[in-house]
Amino acid sequence: MFYYFLTLIIGAFISVMLTVNGTLTLHYGVYLATVLIHIVGLIAVTAIILIKKEHPFAKRLPLSFFLGGVIGVISTIFNVGAFGKISLTAITALCMLGMTLSSMLIDHYGLYGMTRVPITARKLPGIFFVLFGIFIMLLGSKFDFIPVVISFCSGVTIVLSRTYNARLSKATGLFVSSWYNYSTGLVSALIALLIIAPQELNALQSIPPVWWAFTGGLMGLVTVTLNSVVVVKIPALYMTVLLFIGQVFSSILIDSFLSGHFAAADALGGLCMIAGQILHVYTDNKKPSLP
C-alpha cells in the first residue's frame, strides 16, 4: 500500500515542480529559467555521484545515448513556456495526451526497438474519453493556440527523452545517466539562451523571486529517483493510472488555489481523462483469452 500511495505523491510532485519552474520563468524568462533549472539539477546530481564515488566517464557510449538530455531541454522549454498562458490543469492534460498518443505510435510501429503492439479498435474508447476530458477542460477557458500546441508537444518530447534515457540508464546507472542528462541539457539550454534570447540575461540584475523557485531542478531529480524505486514495486498498469490521478487532480487543486475558485469543469474533465487512461492501460495489459 505504501508504494501505491507514493506513486500518487509522485504524480502530485510533478505538478508542484511545473508550478515552481513556471514561477522561475515568470521572473527570468523561458530560456534563462531553463538554464537555471539545469544548473541546480546538475549541482545536486554531481554531489550524489561524488558521495557514491561513481564515475561518469568510465564507459565509452554512442552519441545517440545522450540525446535524452537534449530532448529533455525541449520538454522543459515547452512546459515553462506554456505556464501562465493556460491553466496548469490544461498543460497537464495536453502533455498527457501527447505522451499517450506518441507512446501508442511507438508501440504500433515498434520504433526504437520496442515490442510491436498494434493499435486496435478496442483502444479507441480510451482515446475518446481522454480527448473528451481535455475538451471539457479547455471549454470556457481562454484558448491560446501556441501554449496548447507546445503543451501537447511536451508530452511527445517527454516520451522520446524517456526512451533514450532508458538506454543510457541501463548502460551507466540511474545517477550517472541523470548527470549526463543534466550536463547535456545545460549545454543545450545555454546555446538556446545565447542564440534565441540573450536579452533574458539582463534579468539576473533584478531581485530574484522566492528561494523555492530555484528548486525545480532538484525536484526533477527527486522525481526520477522515486520513479525508479516505485517501478519495481507495483504493476505498470497501476503505476500509470496512479501517476495520472496524482498529477491531474493536484493540478486542479493548484489552479483552484492560484485562481481563488474551484473549476468543476476541470474536475469533470479530469475524471473523463482518468477513465480513458484506465481503459487505455487496461486494453494494453489485457491478455487475449484462450479459445
N, C-alpha and C positions, 0 to 999 in steps of 0.2 A: 504493500500500500504506500510505503514511503516514496518509492520511485515514481509511482503514478502521480502523487501529489507534487513531487519535484519537477516532473515534466510540465505540469500546469504552471508552476512557478517560472520555469524557463521561458515558456511562451509569454507570460506577463513581463518577464525581464526584458525580452526583446522589444516589446512596446515601449517600456521605460527608456531603453537605450536609444530608440528612434527619437523620443522626445528630448532626451539630453543632447544628442547630436544636432537635432533641429534647433535647439536653443543656442548652441555654439554657432550655428550657421547664420542665425538672425543677426548676430553681432559681427562676425568676421567675414561672412560670405561663403559661398558653397565650396570653392576650391581651397581657400586658406583653412577653413574648418576641416576639410578632408585631410589636409597635411597634418594639422594638429592632432586629429584623432589617431592617425597612424604613428605619430611620434610617441604619444602616450602608450599606445599598444606595444610598440617596439621596445620602449624602455622596460615595460612590465615583463614581456616575454624574455628579453635579454637577461634580466635579473633571475628569472626562473631557470634558464638553461645554464647560467653560471653556477647557481646553487646546486643544480643536479649534475654539473660537470659534463654536460653534453656538448658535442662538437658539430656545428652546422656544416662544416666543410669536410667531414670525414668521408663522404662519398661523392663521386662524380655522377651527376644526374643530367639527363637530357633537358635541353632548354624548355621543352614543352611542359615540363613538370612545374615550371614557375609561372605559367600563365594564370593560375588561380588567383595569385595576389594582384596581378594587373587587372583582371576582370573584376575582382573584388572592389577595387577603387571605383570602377564604373558603377557598381551597385550602390556604394556609399554616396557617390555624387548624385545619383538618381533619387535616393531616399531623402537626403537632406535638401535636395533641390525642390522637392515637392512639399516639404514641410511648411506649414503656414499658408499654403495656397489652396489646399483641400484638407479635409479633416484627417486626423491620424487613422481613424477607422477606415476611411476610403483608401488611404495609402496601403494599409494592411491588407484590405480585401483585394485590391488590384494586384498587389505584389503576390498574394496567394494564387490569384488566377493565373498570373504569368508563370509561377512555379508549377502549378498543376498542368497547364497545357503544354509547357515545354518538356516537362517530365514525361508526359504521355507520348509526345512526338519522339523523344529519345528512345523510349521503350518500344514504340511501334516499329521504328526502323532499326533498332538495335545499334544505335550510334555509340561511339566511344567504347566499343567492346562490351556493351551491356547486353544482357539476355533479351532477346526479342519478345515483346509482349504486345501483340496486335491490338489496336483499338477496335472494340466490338460494340454492337448496338446496346448491350446491357450497361455500358458505361455512360451512355447519353443522359439518362435521368439524373445522375450525379452532377454532370456538367451543367445541365439545365438549372438545377437548384442553386448551384454556385453563381451562375450568371444572373439568375433572378434575384438572389440576395444582394449582389453588387448593384443591380439596377435600383433596388429599393433604397440602398444606402446613398446612392448618388441622386436619387429623385428628391427634388426640393432643395438641394444644396447648390451652391454656386459651382457651375461646371466650368472648369478651366482646362482646356484641351491638353496643353503641354504637360502639366502635372499628372493628369490622368494617364497619358501615354508613357511617361517616364516611370511612373509607379508600376505600371504593368511590365515595362521593360526591366525594372529592377528585379522582378521575380525571375525573368528569363536569365539574367546575368548571374543571379544567385545560384541557380541550378548549374550553370556552366562552371562557375567558380568552384562550387562544391564537388563537381565531377573531377576537375583537375586536382583539387586539394586532397581528394581521397587517394589518388595515386601517390602524391607527394608524402602524405602522412604514412601510408603503408611502407614507403621506402625509407623514411627518416624518423618516424615517431611523431607524436602529437605536437610537442612544444617546438621541436626543431622545424617542423613544417609550418607552424604558426610564425616562427621567427622569419622564415623565408617569405611568407605571405606579407607580413608587415613591412619587411625590408623592400621587397619589390613594389609593394603598394605605395610606400613612402616615396620612392624614386619616381614612380609614375604620377603620383599626386603632385609632386614638386614640378615636374615637367609641365603638367596640365596648368598649374597655377601660373608659372612664368610665361607660358605661351598664350593662354586664354585670358587670364585675369590678374596681371601683375599689380594692378591698382589696389587689389584687396590687401596687399602688404601694408598699406597705409593704416589699416585698422589696428595694427599692432601698437600704434602710438596712443590709442584711446584706452579708456578704462575697461578692463576685461569684465566679462559677465560673472555671475556667481561661480564659485570654485567648482561645483559639481558638474558644470557644463563641460569640463575638460575630462570627465571620467568615461566618455563613450568608448574610447579605445580599450580601456581596461575592462569595461563591461562586455565588449565583444570577445575578448579573450576568455573571460569567465563563462560566457555562453557556450563557446566552442568546447571548453573543458567539461562543463556539466553535461553537454550533449553526448560527449564521448563516454561519460560514466553511465548515463541512462540507457544508451542504445543497446548495451549488452545485458540489461536487466529486465526489460519488458518487451513484449512483442512489437514489431514495427507498426502493425495496424493501430494499436492503442497509442503508441508514441505519436504517430502522425495526427490522430484525432485530438489528443490532449494538448499538444503544442498549438494546434489550430484554435481550440477553445480558449486556451490561456491567452493567446495573442489577440484574438478578435475581441473578447469581452473586456480585457484590460484596456484595449484601445478605446472602446466605448466609454469606459469609466474615466479615462484620462481626458477624452474630448468633453465629457459632461462636466468635469471639474474645471477645465480651461474656459468653456463657454458659459458655464453657470446654469445650464439646463440639460435635462436628460432627453436624448433623442430616441423616442420609441421606434421610429423607422429604422434606425441603426441596429437596435436590438432585434427587431423582426428580420432584418436583412442578415444579421449575424446568425440567427437560428437557421435560416434557409441555407446559408453557406455551410454551416456545420452539418446539416442534413445531407447536403450534396457531397461534402467531403467524406462523410461516413459511408455513403453509397459508393463513392469512388474507390476508397481503400478497401471496402468490403468486396467489391467485384474484382479488384486486383488480387486479393488474397484468397478468394473463394476457389477451392479446387473443384473441378467438374466431377460429378458423381459417377460412379461406375454403372454401366448398363446392367 
